[in-house]
Amino acid sequence: MAKLFESGEDWETRKDRIIGLGDRSFHKSYYPQLRQNLDRLERFRTLIDHTSDFVILIALPEGIVVDANAALGHLLGESVEKLIGQPLASLELLDVTILLADLRLDMSALNTSVETPPHFLVTEYGCGEASIWLELSYRVAMVEHVCYGVLVGRDFTEHKLAQDRIKFLVHHDVLTGLPNVLLVQDRLQQAISLADRNHEKLALLVVDLDQFKTVNDTLGRRVGDQVLITAANRLRECLQGTDTLCRQGGDEFLILLPNLNDPDASVIVLSKLMLGFLMPLRVDDKELTMTVSVGVSMYPDDGADFDTLLKKADMAMYRAKHDGGNTYRFFNQEMNEEAQERLVMHVGLRQALEKGEFVLHYQPQIELDSGHLVGVEALIRWNHPELGLVPPARFIPAAEENGLIVPIGAWVLREACREAVRFQNAGLSRLVVAVNLSALQFKRGDIAQSVRLALEESGLAPELLELELTESILIGDTERVLSTVMGLKEMGVKLSIDDFGTGYSSLAYLKRFKVDKLKIDQSFIRDLAHDVEDEAIVRAVIQMAHSLGLQTIAEGVENKEVLDRLKLYHCDEIQGYFISRPIPATEFVTAYAPSHSR
């Protein structure tokens, strides 16, 4: 505290020293009051000398510094004695115009019953790297008819930086430093207002890294994070200053393109994005090839708010993914209709099993040499209360997306085995029933247990059940899959490879997994009589299968010409519309059971 009141001094000595510090004409008016309040000021000084906050006492209304504590001197790098008697403005702590105006206004309220609360102010002191932030509270105090302004302040820099950091994190992504969705929403609203005034359009882009999950899974999260940072920089290089790039989460980014005259104007940026990822991303000592899939929605054509535009851009991005990735797609109404149907499927599937809405149809399989019925493929249909009979191609993808394919697949197994026994009782004693297994059903469900229960509940002989596996099932997690397949073989069930030739065909897995039959995909069968390449593929598959001791069945046989070709190539079995469409169980029994055929 400034030694304004030296112990042992009489009042006149103190008065003269105070006058020497400031303006003599100003201080004369305060002598009587200062003398009366000497003891109080002494106590005030003792208190404020023991606080780390800086304290300033100013006389009002002029704003002259009457006293201060040592903390102020440390802050300003000045002796406090030099500050006494100076106008507050000369300290250059802050612009005192508003502060003094507040205090003078509060002076006028002192004579009323209204209590004036303290004022608060946060201000920057200094400049450049040496700047600090000060938090200041100030109010008026009346002591024996003398009016003072009391200012209490502290270094607020760390708190201010923490607040700024929190504010940054609220609107930015921690990893990449890019704006987040909250900030993009705000900027989109501003861009919409500007677009309306200028009769322009804007585009919202959803950008997804195509191979990111593989990178993350194989190289680890640290490398994955570096890939995201590098990809963010690559995207930023493709944009202009008026565009906004944000990370939505995971490996997805959003781009806002304002000020567009028409949708085609966005194609320039889209082309840059595609070209920008032709060069590999350099991460540590690795070069990683990454591509992007981009979906685009336009304002006002596709929506008038952020949520609608984002939803439609997301649909378009998934279409780009579905089309192979490394491309972009604009939203169109067809995508919206597909999304609506997908939603109906997702919602309805959850209740379809409970309500018994699934049914099985059966397609006959004929032995070519004898013309005898030797098997039947069970094909699921959904008897939807509003959509009618829905084929599997429309709802199986939705069932795989939400995991319901596992309980649905288990139901198909039980129902097919039950119906197969019914066929036996009708006279079709050695009929093999074939059931498809999806890759997800095979990986997530306990397929061996499902098969065992289906056989036990129905009483069907294991050799009369044939499980159709896709090649994709056999490729992933080979040892675990091999163990499961071997368990199924030990039960006595038959195994076939569905859609052979369209996946990762390999002689190695045919040998290891000991399958019984290859089902030649209908894409090779449909034009067999007229396409020499299809003819060569089918003949080669049949010859290879026979050399490995496997049977063959051709699906999609639709005319006699194709049937005759397959006989010529020694295909074992066929199925297709030329023989019969898939039909309900009762119709199948009527058409093929001996007791009915008589």
C-alpha positions as CSV (number, residue, x, y, z in Angstrom):
1,M,0.0,0.0,0.0
2,A,1.3,3.5,-0.8
3,K,2.5,5.2,2.4
4,L,-0.3,7.7,2.3
5,F,-0.6,7.6,6.1
6,E,2.8,7.3,7.8
7,S,2.5,6.3,11.5
8,G,3.5,9.1,13.8
9,E,2.6,11.9,11.4
10,D,0.1,14.5,12.5
11,W,-2.8,15.5,10.2
12,E,-1.2,18.7,9.0
13,T,2.0,16.8,7.9
14,R,-0.1,14.2,6.1
15,K,-2.3,17.0,4.5
16,D,0.7,18.7,3.1
17,R,2.1,15.5,1.6
18,I,-1.2,14.7,0.0
19,I,-1.4,18.2,-1.5
20,G,2.0,17.7,-2.9
21,L,0.9,14.5,-4.7
22,G,-2.0,16.1,-6.5
23,D,-3.9,19.2,-7.3
24,R,-4.0,21.5,-4.3
25,S,-7.4,23.1,-5.3
26,F,-9.0,19.7,-5.5
27,H,-7.8,18.3,-2.2
28,K,-8.7,21.3,-0.1
29,S,-12.4,20.5,-0.3
30,Y,-11.8,17.1,1.2
31,Y,-9.6,18.0,4.2
32,P,-12.3,17.9,6.9
33,Q,-13.8,14.7,5.6
34,L,-10.5,13.0,5.2
35,R,-9.5,13.9,8.7
36,Q,-12.7,12.4,10.1
37,N,-12.3,9.2,8.1
38,L,-8.6,8.8,8.9
39,D,-9.1,5.7,11.1
40,R,-11.3,4.0,8.5
41,L,-8.9,4.6,5.7
42,E,-6.1,3.2,7.8
43,R,-8.1,0.0,8.3
44,F,-9.0,-0.1,4.6
45,R,-5.3,0.1,3.7
46,T,-4.3,-2.7,6.1
47,L,-6.9,-5.0,4.5
48,I,-6.1,-4.3,0.8
49,D,-2.4,-4.6,1.4
50,H,-2.9,-8.3,2.1
51,T,-4.8,-9.2,-1.1
52,S,-3.4,-10.3,-4.5
53,D,-6.0,-8.3,-6.3
54,F,-5.2,-4.7,-7.2
55,V,-7.3,-2.1,-5.5
56,I,-7.7,1.5,-6.4
57,L,-9.5,4.2,-4.5
58,I,-10.6,7.3,-6.5
59,A,-12.2,10.5,-5.5
60,L,-15.4,11.3,-7.3
61,P,-16.6,12.9,-9.4
62,E,-13.2,13.9,-10.9
63,G,-11.7,10.4,-10.8
64,I,-8.4,11.2,-9.1
65,V,-6.5,8.3,-7.5
66,V,-6.5,8.7,-3.7
67,D,-4.9,5.5,-2.8
68,A,-3.9,2.1,-4.2
69,N,-2.2,-1.1,-3.0
70,A,1.1,-2.7,-3.9
71,A,-0.5,-5.1,-6.4
72,L,-1.3,-2.2,-8.7
73,G,2.3,-1.1,-8.6
74,H,3.5,-4.7,-9.5
75,L,1.0,-4.7,-12.4
76,L,2.1,-1.4,-13.9
77,G,5.7,-1.6,-13.0
78,E,5.5,1.8,-11.2
79,S,5.9,3.0,-7.6
80,V,2.5,3.4,-6.2
81,E,3.5,6.7,-4.6
82,K,3.8,8.1,-8.2
83,L,0.2,7.2,-8.9
84,I,-1.4,9.0,-6.0
85,G,-3.1,12.2,-7.1
86,Q,-3.1,11.2,-10.8
87,P,-6.2,11.0,-12.9
88,L,-7.3,7.4,-13.3
89,A,-7.1,7.8,-17.1
90,S,-3.4,8.4,-16.8
91,L,-2.8,4.9,-15.6
92,E,-3.8,3.6,-19.1
93,L,-5.3,0.5,-17.6
94,L,-8.5,1.0,-19.6
95,D,-10.8,3.5,-21.3
96,V,-12.2,5.1,-18.2
97,T,-15.0,7.0,-20.0
98,I,-17.7,4.4,-19.4
99,L,-16.4,3.5,-15.9
100,L,-16.5,7.1,-14.6
101,A,-19.9,7.6,-16.3
102,D,-21.2,4.6,-14.4
103,L,-19.8,5.8,-11.1
104,R,-21.1,9.3,-11.5
105,L,-24.6,7.9,-12.3
106,D,-24.4,5.8,-9.2
107,M,-23.5,8.9,-7.1
108,S,-26.8,10.4,-8.0
109,A,-28.6,7.3,-6.7
110,L,-26.8,7.3,-3.3
111,N,-29.5,9.6,-1.8
112,T,-32.2,7.2,-2.8
113,S,-33.2,3.9,-1.3
114,V,-32.1,2.0,-4.4
115,E,-28.9,0.0,-3.8
116,T,-26.6,0.1,-6.8
117,P,-24.9,-3.2,-7.6
118,P,-21.2,-3.3,-8.6
119,H,-20.3,-3.0,-12.3
120,F,-18.0,-5.6,-14.0
121,L,-15.6,-5.2,-16.9
122,V,-13.2,-7.4,-18.7
123,T,-10.5,-5.5,-20.6
124,E,-7.2,-6.2,-22.3
125,Y,-4.1,-4.5,-20.9
126,G,-0.9,-4.1,-22.9
127,C,-0.3,-5.1,-26.5
128,G,1.0,-8.0,-28.6
129,E,2.4,-11.1,-26.7
130,A,2.7,-9.0,-23.5
131,S,-1.1,-8.4,-23.4
132,I,-3.0,-9.7,-20.4
133,W,-6.7,-9.6,-19.6
134,L,-8.0,-7.9,-16.5
135,E,-11.3,-8.5,-14.7
136,L,-12.5,-5.4,-12.9
137,S,-15.4,-4.7,-10.6
138,Y,-16.2,-1.1,-9.4
139,R,-18.8,0.6,-7.4
140,V,-19.5,3.8,-5.4
141,A,-18.9,4.0,-1.6
142,M,-20.0,6.9,0.6
143,V,-17.9,7.5,3.8
144,E,-19.1,10.4,6.0
145,H,-20.4,12.4,3.1
146,V,-17.3,11.8,1.0
147,C,-17.9,9.8,-2.2
148,Y,-15.3,7.4,-3.5
149,G,-15.0,5.0,-6.3
150,V,-13.6,1.6,-5.3
151,L,-12.0,-0.5,-8.1
152,V,-11.0,-4.1,-7.5
153,G,-9.2,-6.0,-10.3
154,R,-7.3,-9.2,-11.0
155,D,-5.3,-10.8,-13.7
156,F,-7.9,-12.7,-15.7
157,T,-5.7,-14.0,-18.5
158,E,-5.7,-17.7,-17.6
159,H,-9.4,-17.7,-17.1
160,K,-10.0,-15.7,-20.3
161,L,-7.8,-18.2,-22.3
162,A,-9.7,-21.1,-20.8
163,Q,-13.0,-19.5,-21.8
164,D,-11.7,-18.8,-25.3
165,R,-10.6,-22.5,-25.5
166,I,-14.0,-23.7,-24.3
167,K,-15.7,-21.4,-26.8
168,F,-13.4,-22.8,-29.6
169,L,-14.1,-26.4,-28.6
170,V,-17.8,-25.8,-28.7
171,H,-17.6,-24.8,-32.3
172,H,-14.5,-26.7,-33.5
173,D,-13.2,-30.3,-33.8
174,V,-10.4,-31.0,-31.4
175,L,-8.4,-33.3,-33.8
176,T,-8.4,-31.3,-37.0
177,G,-9.1,-27.8,-35.7
178,L,-11.9,-27.5,-38.3
179,P,-15.3,-26.0,-37.5
180,N,-17.9,-28.5,-36.2
181,V,-21.5,-29.0,-37.1
182,L,-22.7,-26.2,-34.8
183,L,-20.7,-23.6,-36.5
184,V,-21.7,-24.9,-40.0
185,Q,-25.3,-24.7,-39.0
186,D,-24.9,-21.0,-38.1
187,R,-23.0,-20.2,-41.3
188,L,-25.5,-22.0,-43.4
189,Q,-28.3,-19.8,-42.0
190,Q,-26.3,-16.7,-42.8
191,A,-25.6,-18.1,-46.3
192,I,-29.3,-18.9,-46.8
193,S,-30.2,-15.3,-46.0
194,L,-27.6,-14.0,-48.4
195,A,-28.7,-16.5,-51.1
196,D,-32.3,-15.3,-50.8
197,R,-31.3,-11.7,-51.2
198,N,-29.1,-12.3,-54.2
199,H,-31.3,-15.0,-55.8
200,E,-28.5,-17.5,-55.6
201,K,-28.1,-21.2,-54.5
202,L,-25.8,-22.9,-52.1
203,A,-24.6,-26.5,-51.8
204,L,-24.1,-28.8,-48.8
205,L,-21.6,-31.6,-49.4
206,V,-21.1,-34.7,-47.3
207,V,-17.6,-36.1,-47.9
208,D,-16.7,-39.6,-46.6
209,L,-13.3,-41.3,-46.8
210,D,-13.7,-44.6,-48.7
211,Q,-11.0,-46.7,-47.1
212,F,-10.7,-45.2,-43.7
213,K,-12.0,-48.1,-41.6
214,T,-9.4,-50.4,-43.2
215,V,-6.6,-48.0,-42.4
216,N,-7.9,-47.5,-38.8
217,D,-8.3,-51.3,-38.2
218,T,-4.9,-52.3,-39.7
219,L,-2.6,-49.4,-38.9
220,G,-4.1,-48.2,-35.6
221,R,-5.9,-45.2,-34.3
222,R,-2.8,-43.0,-34.2
223,V,-2.2,-43.4,-37.9
224,G,-6.0,-43.0,-38.4
225,D,-6.0,-39.7,-36.7
226,Q,-3.0,-38.5,-38.8
227,V,-4.9,-39.6,-41.9
228,L,-7.9,-37.5,-40.8
229,I,-5.7,-34.4,-40.2
230,T,-3.9,-34.9,-43.6
231,A,-7.3,-35.4,-45.4
232,A,-8.7,-32.3,-43.8
233,N,-5.8,-30.3,-45.1
234,R,-6.2,-31.8,-48.5
235,L,-9.9,-30.9,-48.6
236,R,-9.1,-27.3,-47.4
237,E,-6.7,-26.9,-50.3
238,C,-9.6,-27.5,-52.7
239,L,-11.8,-24.7,-51.3
240,Q,-12.0,-21.0,-51.5
241,G,-12.1,-18.5,-48.6
242,T,-15.8,-18.2,-48.6
243,D,-16.4,-21.9,-48.4
244,T,-16.8,-23.7,-45.0
245,L,-15.2,-27.1,-44.3
246,C,-16.1,-28.9,-41.1
247,R,-15.6,-32.4,-39.6
248,Q,-18.9,-33.9,-38.8
249,G,-17.4,-36.9,-37.0
250,G,-15.5,-40.1,-37.7
251,D,-14.3,-39.9,-41.3
252,E,-17.1,-37.6,-42.5
253,F,-16.7,-34.0,-43.4
254,L,-19.2,-31.3,-44.4
255,I,-18.5,-28.6,-47.0
256,L,-20.7,-25.5,-47.4
257,L,-20.5,-23.8,-50.8
258,P,-22.3,-20.4,-50.9
259,N,-22.9,-17.9,-53.7
260,L,-23.7,-20.4,-56.5
261,N,-25.6,-19.3,-59.6
262,D,-26.7,-22.8,-60.4
263,P,-26.0,-26.4,-59.3
264,D,-23.4,-26.8,-62.1
265,A,-21.2,-24.2,-60.4
266,S,-20.5,-26.8,-57.6
267,V,-19.1,-29.3,-60.1
268,I,-15.8,-27.3,-60.3
269,V,-15.2,-27.8,-56.6
270,L,-16.3,-31.5,-56.8
271,S,-13.8,-32.1,-59.6
272,K,-11.1,-30.5,-57.5
273,L,-12.0,-32.8,-54.6
274,M,-11.8,-35.9,-56.8
275,L,-8.5,-34.8,-58.3
276,G,-7.2,-33.7,-54.9
277,F,-7.2,-37.3,-53.7
278,L,-5.5,-38.8,-56.8
279,M,-2.1,-38.3,-55.0
280,P,-1.5,-40.6,-52.0
281,L,-1.7,-39.1,-48.5
282,R,1.7,-39.0,-46.8
283,V,1.4,-40.1,-43.1
284,D,4.7,-40.8,-41.2
285,D,6.7,-42.8,-43.6
286,K,3.7,-44.3,-45.4
287,E,1.9,-43.3,-48.6
288,L,-1.8,-44.2,-48.3
289,T,-4.1,-44.2,-51.3
290,M,-7.5,-42.7,-50.2
291,T,-10.5,-41.7,-52.2
292,V,-13.7,-39.9,-51.2
293,S,-17.4,-40.4,-51.8
294,V,-19.4,-37.1,-51.9
295,G,-23.1,-36.5,-51.7
296,V,-24.6,-33.1,-52.7
297,S,-27.8,-31.3,-51.8
298,M,-28.8,-27.9,-53.0
299,Y,-30.6,-25.0,-51.4
300,P,-33.4,-24.2,-52.1
301,D,-34.1,-27.1,-54.5
302,D,-33.6,-29.9,-51.9
303,G,-34.6,-28.2,-48.7
304,A,-34.8,-25.0,-46.7
305,D,-33.0,-25.9,-43.5
306,F,-29.9,-27.6,-42.3
307,D,-31.4,-30.9,-41.2
308,T,-33.2,-31.5,-44.5
309,L,-30.2,-30.6,-46.6
310,L,-27.9,-32.8,-44.5
311,K,-30.2,-35.8,-44.7
312,K,-30.4,-35.5,-48.5
313,A,-26.7,-34.9,-49.0
314,D,-26.1,-38.0,-46.8
315,M,-28.5,-40.1,-49.0
316,A,-26.5,-38.9,-52.1
317,M,-23.2,-39.8,-50.4
318,Y,-24.4,-43.4,-49.7
319,R,-25.5,-43.7,-53.3
320,A,-21.9,-42.7,-54.3
321,K,-20.6,-45.4,-51.9
322,H,-23.0,-47.9,-53.4
323,D,-21.8,-47.0,-56.9
324,G,-18.3,-48.0,-56.0
325,G,-17.0,-44.9,-54.2
326,N,-14.4,-42.4,-55.5
327,T,-17.3,-40.3,-57.1
328,Y,-20.0,-37.8,-56.3
329,R,-23.8,-37.9,-56.6
330,F,-26.4,-35.1,-56.4
331,F,-29.5,-35.9,-54.5
332,N,-32.6,-36.8,-56.5
333,Q,-36.2,-37.8,-55.6
334,E,-35.5,-41.4,-56.4
335,M,-33.1,-41.5,-53.4
336,N,-35.7,-40.1,-51.2
337,E,-38.2,-42.7,-52.2
338,E,-35.7,-45.5,-51.6
339,A,-34.9,-44.0,-48.2
340,Q,-38.6,-43.9,-47.3
341,E,-39.0,-47.5,-48.4
342,R,-35.9,-48.5,-46.4
343,L,-37.4,-46.8,-43.3
344,V,-40.7,-48.7,-43.9
345,M,-38.7,-51.9,-44.1
346,H,-36.7,-51.3,-41.0
347,V,-39.8,-50.4,-38.9
348,G,-41.9,-53.3,-40.3
349,L,-39.2,-56.0,-40.0
350,R,-39.1,-55.7,-36.3
351,Q,-42.8,-56.8,-36.1
352,A,-42.9,-59.1,-39.1
353,L,-41.5,-62.1,-37.2
354,E,-43.9,-61.6,-34.2
355,K,-46.9,-61.2,-36.5
356,G,-46.0,-64.2,-38.7
357,E,-45.8,-62.2,-41.9
358,F,-43.0,-64.2,-43.5
359,V,-43.7,-67.1,-45.8
360,L,-41.5,-69.5,-47.8
361,H,-41.9,-70.2,-51.5
362,Y,-40.2,-73.2,-53.0
363,Q,-38.5,-73.5,-56.4
364,P,-38.0,-77.1,-57.8
365,Q,-34.5,-78.4,-58.7
366,I,-34.4,-81.0,-61.4
367,E,-31.7,-83.6,-62.2
368,L,-30.9,-83.1,-65.9
369,D,-30.1,-86.7,-66.9
370,S,-33.3,-88.3,-65.4
371,G,-35.6,-85.3,-65.3
372,H,-36.5,-86.2,-61.7
373,L,-37.2,-83.7,-58.9
374,V,-34.3,-84.0,-56.5
375,G,-34.4,-80.8,-54.5
376,V,-36.1,-77.6,-53.7
377,E,-34.8,-74.1,-52.8
378,A,-36.6,-72.3,-49.9
379,L,-37.0,-68.6,-50.7
380,I,-38.4,-66.2,-48.2
381,R,-41.2,-63.7,-49.0
382,W,-42.7,-61.0,-46.8
383,N,-46.5,-60.9,-46.8
384,H,-46.6,-57.2,-45.9
385,P,-50.1,-55.9,-44.8
386,E,-49.8,-52.8,-47.1
387,L,-47.2,-53.6,-49.7
388,G,-48.4,-57.2,-50.5
389,L,-45.9,-60.0,-51.2
390,V,-42.4,-58.4,-51.0
391,P,-39.5,-60.2,-52.6
392,P,-36.3,-60.7,-50.6
393,A,-34.3,-58.3,-52.7
394,R,-36.3,-55.4,-51.2
395,F,-36.1,-56.3,-47.5
396,I,-33.0,-58.5,-47.0
397,P,-30.5,-55.6,-47.2
398,A,-32.5,-53.7,-44.5
399,A,-32.5,-56.9,-42.4
400,E,-28.8,-57.2,-42.7
401,E,-28.3,-53.5,-41.9
402,N,-30.2,-53.8,-38.6
403,G,-29.0,-57.3,-37.7
404,L,-32.5,-58.8,-37.9
405,I,-31.2,-61.2,-40.6
406,V,-30.0,-63.5,-37.8
407,P,-33.4,-64.2,-36.2
408,I,-35.1,-64.2,-39.6
409,G,-32.5,-66.7,-40.9
410,A,-33.1,-68.9,-37.9
411,W,-36.9,-68.8,-38.7
412,V,-36.2,-69.8,-42.3
413,L,-34.2,-72.8,-41.3
414,R,-36.9,-74.0,-38.9
415,E,-39.7,-73.4,-41.3
416,A,-37.9,-75.0,-44.3
417,C,-37.0,-78.1,-42.3
418,R,-40.6,-78.4,-41.1
419,E,-42.0,-78.1,-44.6
420,A,-39.4,-80.6,-45.9
421,V,-40.8,-83.2,-43.5
422,R,-44.3,-82.3,-44.7
423,F,-43.1,-82.9,-48.3
424,Q,-41.8,-86.3,-47.2
425,N,-45.1,-87.2,-45.7
426,A,-46.7,-86.3,-49.0
427,G,-44.5,-88.8,-50.8
428,L,-41.4,-86.8,-51.7
429,S,-39.2,-88.9,-49.5
430,R,-35.6,-88.0,-50.7
431,L,-36.2,-84.4,-51.5
432,V,-33.3,-82.1,-50.5
433,V,-34.3,-78.6,-49.2
434,A,-31.7,-75.8,-49.8
435,V,-31.6,-72.7,-47.5
436,N,-29.5,-69.6,-48.1
437,L,-27.3,-68.2,-45.4
438,S,-26.2,-64.6,-45.4
439,A,-22.6,-63.6,-44.4
440,L,-23.9,-61.6,-41.4
441,Q,-26.1,-64.5,-40.3
442,F,-23.1,-66.8,-40.5
443,K,-20.8,-64.4,-38.6
444,R,-23.1,-63.1,-35.9
445,G,-25.4,-66.0,-35.2
446,D,-24.6,-69.4,-33.8
447,I,-25.4,-71.0,-37.1
448,A,-24.4,-74.5,-35.9
449,Q,-26.8,-74.3,-33.0
450,S,-29.6,-72.9,-35.3
451,V,-29.1,-75.8,-37.7
452,R,-29.1,-78.4,-34.9
453,L,-32.3,-77.1,-33.4
454,A,-34.1,-76.9,-36.8
455,L,-33.2,-80.5,-37.5
456,E,-34.1,-81.8,-34.0
457,E,-37.5,-79.9,-33.9
458,S,-38.5,-81.1,-37.4
459,G,-37.0,-84.6,-37.4
460,L,-35.5,-84.0,-40.9
461,A,-32.5,-86.1,-41.8
462,P,-29.4,-83.9,-41.9
463,E,-28.4,-85.2,-45.4
464,L,-31.7,-83.7,-46.7
465,L,-30.7,-80.2,-45.7
466,E,-28.4,-78.2,-48.0
467,L,-27.0,-74.8,-46.8
468,E,-26.1,-72.4,-49.5
469,L,-23.0,-70.2,-48.6
470,T,-21.8,-67.2,-50.5
471,E,-18.1,-66.9,-51.3
472,S,-17.8,-63.9,-49.1
473,I,-18.6,-66.0,-46.1
474,L,-15.7,-68.3,-46.7
475,I,-13.1,-65.5,-47.3
476,G,-13.2,-63.6,-44.0
477,D,-11.8,-65.0,-40.7
478,T,-10.9,-68.3,-42.5
479,E,-10.0,-70.4,-39.5
480,R,-13.1,-69.6,-37.5
481,V,-15.3,-70.1,-40.6
482,L,-13.5,-73.4,-41.4
483,S,-14.2,-74.7,-37.9
484,T,-17.9,-73.8,-38.2
485,V,-18.2,-75.4,-41.7
486,M,-16.4,-78.6,-40.4
487,G,-19.0,-78.7,-37.6
488,L,-21.8,-78.5,-40.0
489,K,-20.3,-81.2,-42.2
490,E,-20.0,-83.5,-39.1
491,M,-23.7,-83.1,-38.6
492,G,-24.2,-84.5,-42.1
493,V,-25.7,-81.5,-43.9
494,K,-24.8,-80.7,-47.4
495,L,-23.0,-77.4,-48.4
496,S,-23.1,-75.6,-51.7
497,I,-21.5,-72.3,-53.0
498,D,-24.2,-69.9,-54.1
499,D,-23.7,-67.5,-57.1
500,F,-20.4,-69.2,-58.0
501,G,-18.1,-67.1,-60.2
502,T,-19.3,-63.7,-59.1
503,G,-17.2,-63.4,-56.0
504,Y,-13.7,-64.4,-54.9
505,S,-13.6,-67.7,-56.7
506,S,-10.7,-69.8,-55.5
507,L,-9.8,-73.5,-55.9
508,A,-8.1,-73.3,-52.4
509,Y,-11.2,-72.8,-50.4
510,L,-13.2,-75.3,-52.5
511,K,-10.6,-77.9,-51.3
512,R,-10.4,-76.8,-47.7
513,F,-14.1,-76.3,-47.0
514,K,-15.1,-79.6,-48.7
515,V,-18.3,-78.3,-50.2
516,D,-20.7,-80.6,-52.1
517,K,-22.1,-78.5,-54.9
518,L,-21.4,-75.3,-57.0
519,K,-24.4,-73.2,-58.0
520,I,-23.5,-71.4,-61.2
521,D,-24.8,-67.8,-61.1
522,Q,-27.7,-67.0,-63.4
523,S,-25.8,-64.1,-64.9
524,F,-23.7,-66.7,-66.8
525,I,-26.8,-68.8,-67.6
526,R,-29.2,-66.3,-69.0
527,D,-27.4,-65.7,-72.3
528,L,-25.6,-69.0,-72.4
529,A,-26.9,-69.9,-75.9
530,H,-25.7,-66.7,-77.5
531,D,-22.7,-65.4,-75.5
532,V,-19.4,-67.3,-76.2
533,E,-17.8,-65.9,-73.1
534,D,-20.6,-67.2,-70.8
535,E,-20.4,-70.5,-72.6
536,A,-16.7,-70.8,-72.0
537,I,-17.1,-69.9,-68.3
538,V,-20.0,-72.3,-67.7
539,R,-18.2,-75.2,-69.4
540,A,-15.0,-74.5,-67.4
541,V,-16.9,-74.4,-64.0
542,I,-18.6,-77.7,-64.7
543,Q,-15.4,-79.4,-65.8
544,M,-13.5,-78.0,-62.8
545,A,-16.3,-79.1,-60.4
546,H,-16.5,-82.6,-61.7
547,S,-12.7,-82.9,-61.5
548,L,-13.0,-82.0,-57.8
549,G,-15.8,-84.4,-57.2
550,L,-18.4,-81.7,-56.9
551,Q,-21.9,-81.5,-58.3
552,T,-23.2,-78.5,-60.3
553,I,-26.5,-76.8,-60.5
554,A,-27.4,-73.9,-62.8
555,E,-29.9,-71.3,-61.7
556,G,-32.0,-69.0,-63.9
557,V,-32.8,-71.5,-66.7
558,E,-35.6,-69.8,-68.7
559,N,-35.8,-71.7,-72.0
560,K,-35.2,-75.1,-73.6
561,E,-32.2,-73.9,-75.6
562,V,-30.3,-73.1,-72.5
563,L,-31.4,-76.4,-70.9
564,D,-30.1,-78.4,-73.9
565,R,-26.7,-76.6,-73.7
566,L,-26.4,-77.5,-70.1
567,K,-27.2,-81.1,-70.9
568,L,-24.4,-81.0,-73.5
569,Y,-21.9,-79.6,-70.9
570,H,-23.0,-82.4,-68.4
571,C,-24.4,-80.0,-65.7
572,D,-26.0,-82.1,-63.0
573,E,-29.1,-80.1,-62.0
574,I,-31.0,-77.0,-63.0
575,Q,-33.6,-74.6,-61.6
576,G,-35.4,-71.7,-63.1
577,Y,-38.6,-70.3,-64.6
578,F,-38.5,-72.9,-67.5
579,I,-39.2,-75.5,-64.8
580,S,-41.2,-73.5,-62.3
581,R,-41.3,-70.1,-60.5
582,P,-41.0,-70.3,-56.7
583,I,-44.4,-71.3,-55.4
584,P,-46.1,-71.6,-51.9
585,A,-45.7,-75.0,-50.1
586,T,-49.3,-76.1,-50.7
587,E,-49.0,-75.5,-54.4
588,F,-45.7,-77.3,-54.5
589,V,-47.2,-80.3,-52.8
590,T,-50.2,-80.2,-55.3
591,A,-47.9,-80.0,-58.3
592,Y,-45.1,-82.5,-57.3
593,A,-46.2,-84.9,-54.6
594,P,-47.1,-88.4,-56.1
595,S,-50.4,-88.6,-54.2
596,H,-51.6,-85.4,-55.7
597,S,-50.2,-86.0,-59.2
598,R,-52.4,-89.1,-59.5
